[in-house]
């Protein structure tokens, strides 16, 4: 489990394909590397992964074929959001995330408004069923609040406000129009849908 509050920004230095999985080497700040250990879960742009190798400057994770179907493509030298797994004594300043990506969105517009930034992101139509105005959503592992949901020509979009702190301490400062992003909706909404679905069947 994660909270969507980014601990560090890493950079992908190596990507190695093995069968249909990939092995990724990531460099990060030494203080971040020092705090993690083998077997830890770690969020990489919102994707829950497991550390299987590390040294003083980098660590390695595997991403499976099944996960690769749902997430944006990783590229060598790409900067990525990193978050350590939630612990019992950690404050939940964002919202609870599972690290299982629901689908991919696309940035359609970025506007600078009074030091903050407005991001317009096109979302897959089915995701609209799991989001609400002022509800939570994770974009590339960052916990954010939905400011607006709207539809243009049968395509759904969300409006997100990125404050200066988030802009400066995540990869949002490196993102541009037409970039793809990983989306994870609030998983409680999926539990609610499941309960309603089975109640309809039973009753």
N, C-alpha and C positions, 0 to 999 in steps of 0.2 A: 504494500500500500504506500501511496505517496500523497503529498498535499498540494502540489502544483506551485510550490515556492522554490525557485531555482537556487541551487547552492554554488554552482560554478559554470563557466563556459569552457568546453573542451574543444579539441580539434582532432578530426580523423586523420591519422597519418598513414594507415595501411588498411586495405580491404582485400581479403583473400577468399575466393570462392572455394567451397569444399562440398562436393556433390551439388545439392541445390540450396545449401545453407551458406551463410557468409560469416567470416571471422573478421572482426573489426578491432584495430588497435587505436586507442584514444589517449592523447596527451592532455593533461590538466595541471592546474597549479599544485605544487608540492604539498601544500597543507591539505588539499582535497585528497590527493593520493594517499597521504599518511593516514587519513581517517577511515579509508575503506580497506576491506580484506577479502580474501578469496571466499567465494560462495555468497557474498553479499548481493542482494538485489539492488539494481540501480536503474534509474529512468534516463533513457537516452532520447531526447526530443519526445518524451512522453511514452516511450516504449519500454516496458519492463524487461530487463535483461539480467543475466547473472555473470559476475566476474569470475573467470576461470584462470586468469594469469595476471600478474602485475609486477612492476619494478618501481624504482624511485620516481619515474616521470610519466609512466603510462600504465594502462591496463587493457585487457582484452575481454571481449564479449562475443558470444555467438548469437546470430539471429536465424531462426528456422525458416524453412520454405513456407510454412503456414502463415507465420507472422509477416513475411515479405509480401504476401498477397494483399495485406491490408494497409501497409504504411508507405509513406513517400520514400523514394529511392535515396539511399545514402551515397555521398560522393567523397572521394579523397580530397583532403584539405578543407572539407566543410566544417564550419563551426556549429556546435550543438549544445543544447541545454542539458545540464546534468543535475540530477537530484538524488540524494541518498534516500533509502527507504525510511518510512515513518517508524519511530520508536515510541514506546509508552510515554516517555517524558518529553516528547516533542510537541510544541504548540501547533495546532492546526490553523494556520493563518490563511490558507486557501480553502480548498475543499477536498474531500476524500477522492483519490483516484486509484484505479486498479492497475493502470499501466497497460491496459489492453485497448488498442486503438480500434475505433469503430469504422472509420473511413478517412478519406482524404478530401480536404477542401482546397480552394484556390483563392489567393489574394487578388481582389479585383480593383481595389483603390486604397490609397494611403494619403491622408490629409493631415497637415500640421495645424492644430487648433490650440492657441494659447498655451504653448509649451507641451501639451499632450498631443497624442496622435490618434486619429480615427482610422481604423482598419475595416474595410468592407471585405467580407469573405463569403465566397460562394460555397454553399454546402450541398451535399447530396440530399435529394428530396426526402428520403426516409428519416433523416436526422431531425427534421422539423417536429416529428412526433415526440421527441424526447427533450425538447428545449422549451423554455418559457422566458418571457420578458423579465429581466433582472435575475434570471437563473444563472447557474454556473456552467461553464464549459472549459475544457482544456484544449489549448492550441499549442502544439509542439511541447506539451508537458507543462505549460504555464496556466495556472488557474486564473480565469477571467470572468467578468460579468457581462452578460448579453444586454446591450443597450437598446437594441431594436431588431425585430425580425420582419423581413419584408419579401415580397414576391414580385419579380419582373419577368413577364413572358414565360410563366410556369416554372421559373427557376427561383430557388430560395437563397436568401442572403441574410447574413447577420452583421450588425454594426457593433464593433468593440472599441472601447476607449483604452489606450495604452498610456499610463501615466509616465512621467519622466524616469522615475526609479526603475520601473519595469523595462522601459525602453533601453536604459543604460546598463542593466544587469542581466539581460537575456539576449538571445540572438535576434530579437525583434529589430534591433538597430541595424542588422545586416540584411533584413528581408526586403523584398521588392515586389512590385506588381507582377502577377502571373506565377509567383512561387507557389508550390504546393505545400500544404501543412497537414500534420497529423491531428485528427480530431478525436477526442474522447468525451462523450456526453456524461452527464451525472448518472452513474449506474443505478441509483435508487429509482430513477424513472423507468428503467427496464424491469426492475422487480415489480413495480406497480402495474405496468402493462401486463406482465405475466400473471399476476394475481387476478386482474380483471378478466383476462382471456379465459382462465380456467374456471372462474366463477360463472361465466357465460355458458361454458360447456356443461357444468354440473347442474346449473339451475335453468 
